[in-house]
């Protein structure tokens, strides 16, 4: 039986999303954080689009489009305009990478070794989705800079999208729920209501 | 009441929030129009909630009309009304405070009355965001930091809970059929049947994610400890309690605890039996112990209320963790009364003349008669003695320490110039309303403690029975 060409794309995009999540953990430059977040959103949207397209699930395709438009395009552009030359606080790259790797391992262990959603989702795909979500949560909890925390909230939302499969009720509303706080945080940053240099050391480059 | 009319309960405050936002600070006869609109909307919401509670429609895919939803919708409507009355007696509330307060109330009611898990989580997150926005209203740097922490916490808690809902849905998905498998509607009323047919491991994972998200919203320890900045005034969702002008803020904890209660009861027989009850119980006990230790260090009435909220949420979580009908009865009763007392305290804790009211509220929270929280604590302890006798030792120690810490604060709070924030401006001729409202709440809790009417006992028994 021939495997559709699009089928291997979902695990590929999932791996890209996970790699982007690990990059988010270790980067301090604003451009790198925004870029990695955008790549992760594109990958998450790609996974949802492939799954939705293969199953003919309009809700999942809509969720993919919303994620792509908001998390992959609009928010990175707005963030780039707001945070010109501002960077997040320095991070311990080995420490963050170690914690991130531990979380990925934890996610792999947490997923039970059974057929998920009747085979619609592989164990590895779900482990990747959980890892991306947990990496986002860790980013929010560990980093003090507003930019890194916003990237963490977005990463958590991308993890939710990566776990979505055809047939999940109200799936098209999920990205909206996940992105609502990010939009508010972005608004607060845009209006200058938060100190964008919070958490940065005096030595970090300013505007 | 038919379902379309039931939809009015959350829709009235949502519509009022939009109207209040548009009205701004327009005045009629020297008084802000928004104050009247706020009061009228709260009154209409309460009447609609009362009709929903007394003549419930049948539950549907979107509407949940079980006894628990009706009870807490009525409580939210009542607290919303009394809060509006209290704000009526305040001369110069912020223009947007009323709008955000109505938006918050609408989101709480939508979450309580929604049968869809996704809508419940989305509405709970919206309520958190409304609180965070309200916390920003003073527009000071400290208020902005508080609002940022609230928003980030809302995103984190909402995202984790949503992740859990997706996992529950995945666990319940049947084998794929052409063209695509269709999951059963993921509703609260169908959740016990849905998870009964689901995969245990994935259900446990989903349960943990939703529990962590809801616990963060409920300010349960240790999740209340997370702080988004090193110089925050207070951590996580306790921040809005310290800064928001909204008296209804404790409803956020009530809502999140309700989510935990529904989830714990729904999965009790299907998820690994060692997980739901003990996990909720451990979170609750930890919150209670941490709050008991922290209460004695508080020097400000408002911070005292925030820490007490963590402790009360913990005590109710202990009851939910026990999971028996008697424990659920006691937990729902205690949550109801604690919400009334905490909202009363919150309305007065910012004022310099708050001493007597705050003192009475602290006596109530300490679990002393004649207030009804005494009954709640006794019932929870009795349920613990029956279900898990060893729990009585840490529970008793934590409750005793909390009571001692709160009572020890009484002399300082009664003294003139106690450690409170400046007095909020009051409208001439309406100042007494701000005093009457908290005392009305306290009188209700005392009445329920001294002599709870038999119909009310049956009401709470029906709620506990409906949750199995």
Interface residues (C-beta under 8 A of the other chain):
Chain A: X55 X56 X57 X110 X111 X112 X114 X116 X117 X118 X119 X120 X121 X126 X130 X133 X136 X137 X140 X141 X144 X146 X149 X152 X153 X156 X157 X159 X160 X163 X164 X165 X166 X167 X168 X169 X170 X173 X174 X176 X177 X178 X180 X181 X182 X184 X185 X188 X193 X194 X195 X198 X199
Chain B: X116 X118 X119 X121 X122 X125 X126 X129 X132 X133 X136 X141 X144 X145 X147 X148 X151 X152 X154 X155 X156 X158 X159 X160 X162 X163 X166 X167 X169 X170 X171 X173 X174 X175 X176 X179 X180 X181 X182 X183 X185 X186 X199 X200 X201 X202 X205 X226 X228 X229 X230
